[in-house]
Amino acid sequence: MKLTDSFVTTLRDAPKDALTINHQLLVRAGFVRQLMAGVYTYLPLGLKVLNKISQIVREEMNEIGSTEVLMPILHPAINWKITGGWDKIDVLFKVKSRTKRDYALAQSNEETVTPLTSEFIHTYKDLPLSIYHINWKFRDELRSKSGILRGREFLMKDLYSFHIDQEDFDKYYQTAKKAYLRVFERLGLVAKVTEASGGGFSEKVSYEFEVLTSAGEANILYCNNCEYCVNIDDIKKYNEGDNCPLCKKAKLKASLASEVGNVFDLGQKYTKAFGLTAVNEKGTKVYPIMGCYGIGISRTMGVIVEKFHDDKGIIWPREVAPFDVHLVGLNGKGEDLYKKLKENHIDVLFDDRDLPAGQKFNDADLIGIPVRLVVSEKTCEKIEFKERTSDKTELLSFDEIIKKLK
Amino acid sequence: MKLTDSFVTTLRDAPKDALTINHQLLVRAGFVRQLMAGVYTYLPLGLKVLNKISQIVREEMNEIGSTEVLMPILHPAINWKITGGWDKIDVLFKVKSRTKRDYALAQSNEETVTPLTSEFIHTYKDLPLSIYHINWKFRDELRSKSGILRGREFLMKDLYSFHIDQEDFDKYYQTAKKAYLRVFERLGLVAKVTEASGGGFSEKVSYEFEVLTSAGEANILYCNNCEYCVNIDDIKKYNEGDNCPLCKKAKLKASLASEVGNVFDLGQKYTKAFGLTAVNEKGTKVYPIMGCYGIGISRTMGVIVEKFHDDKGIIWPREVAPFDVHLVGLNGKGEDLYKKLKENHIDVLFDDRDLPAGQKFNDADLIGIPVRLVVSEKTCEKIEFKERTSDKTELLSFDEIIKKLK
């Protein structure tokens, strides 16, 4: 993509209402624009990152045998009245049609997935069943000031699994947990598996995947020696400095964190509410055990920015970077190299603007693509190669560049 | 994909409230499920078709120099009050937050794209500018009984262009028209460019892309001799049997049709409303001319089914078929061929269910993938090849099959 053909505009200053790093940098670097608090437009660079994160999540969910569908955003009120969510969930957006019909906007999809799958589940032979979708969710948040970390409209992957008994659920939960850790590893993040309450979804303990960041809104206690981590907004049994209850070898430390994923053991709450039954091996009708597994795709994009930036701008991990290469052409150079890189299947952002070198280098640092290439009169037949994370530049031939990038 | 791993369930009978062919066949063949009138879940087969149509549209929009972004669904009421749409557009869904803030659900995106692009447009040098997105739209329809032809929630590509003057808009309109005709041609459809009124969007004449089908809701008059076509719901200047006003060589015929796309010359309505100006070559500030170009992605999927089916089921055009090949394995056969086809990058749906041959053949016809392959004890080393549109079967070797499919 050429910069002059696209909506990539960088800003010197962040908007005044941008209080968090992700909001400031994503706007300044031209990835998003805020339409109103908690609701964002994704510009071409932002859309590319969002699609890359979605694709990583999709691959890992397919890998654990889940099937992708697409469930609606506009739900009939009755589904939410059946489960009690209509009155209990304060973040549920409600819509009234001109003929006075009531609808809810998806804030999660238990209320649609359970009646949907009841058609496909009859006996234990149809279980376990795992289904997911990636779609926009809506929550009537009182405050939404953390950029794309807390959206009123946000992109989420939600997976639902159905099991004949608790044992089978527990097994699938372990499988899903591993898939989640693979997702976050591919995204360059360390996510701590954190005990929390089930919120409105479940009476049981749930697990959150928390990334330590000062922009986060969750208060956690974690152990540096083992994997123990607890959300103390929900579960107040420990304090900072207490001995770790798991390994007993270190003291718990407090941190702010952002929840990039979660897992709920929903038990039989929804299968009972919607009368979803399956005949087990003994011939008895039972209500299957259900699990819900979320990953906040847009929030994760924000968390990545909170974790990976310096005073010059964003530093995208390779797997989610909007482009492989940021090519800076000076003195009208670069067009040939741009074509040759594309022919070699390198995804390249070409800064073909007629601007001073310094400004173009600053923008490259702000946008944060992993590799910067420069061609100018000075570089002659060679190309200047620099990684975003390093100050070292090298003059290389085209073949050497391709070798480095592959 | 294996049928036993997926949510592909075929039904003998359509639901009673399915009044149109697309609704009946898409539910029976396992592509969609209705959540409520006008709102559908896309099952794996349906999601694949939706994504293929989106991708064709995306490629052709990129080809005419438009840039993809993603604009939100939840809009602040103020944007709709500025243009008057808040009070005038009866299909606009309105949402009130718990703190009594008013929002609208996207039914189109003029109200967000105009303030967005005002940041990018300053002078004639920034024009023309073309931007599009593919996202769900919401309309508070009084009736929604035509399957996915008229959704309360539906997927749409909407492109917006901005021009320094009318002449430049007229030129881009011709470019967009050609791109639209290429899209519909790739989808196997003949779309008639039809004169209509601008509706709430514009005072000017607009153009609709109409596909003749008895399931459509638009009344048109068309000429069989030339390309003349008019929507008589809006423009009542001619009657059936009148001489064609364009070629004057044939009589106008009446038909029902479905609008798969449209183009509006929005003039300066929105640029004036949002104060979007550009300095022209003479140094004068002007309000750019704006165009809006829609394609109903989910509706087009329904129209394809209305046009391409027989009494056995759907007949997908190759470019949008959910899979290249429907492989029927009999007597436990097929697993090896399934793997070999996948290795050869053939996208294959493998019916590995333990069911009678007749039932599997019926399902293959119902689902409507262009090519059916059968392996059984009878076919020995060979593979039975049959096209969905033909009754002829051939026994071919693997290499011959690959040659046919490429």
Interface residues (C-beta under 8 A of the other chain):
Chain A: D5 S6 F7 T9 R33 L35 M36 V39 Y40 T41 Y42 L43 P44 G46 L47 L50 G65 T67 E68 V69 L70 M71 P72 I73 L74 H75 P76 D90 F93 K94 V95 K96 S97 R98 T99 L105 T112 L116 E119 F120 I131 W136 F138 D140 L142 R152 E153
Chain B: D5 S6 F7 T9 R33 L35 M36 V39 Y40 T41 Y42 L43 P44 G46 L47 L50 G65 T67 E68 V69 L70 M71 P72 I73 L74 H75 P76 D90 F93 K94 V95 K96 S97 R98 T99 L105 T112 L116 E119 F120 I131 W136 F138 D140 L142 R152 E153
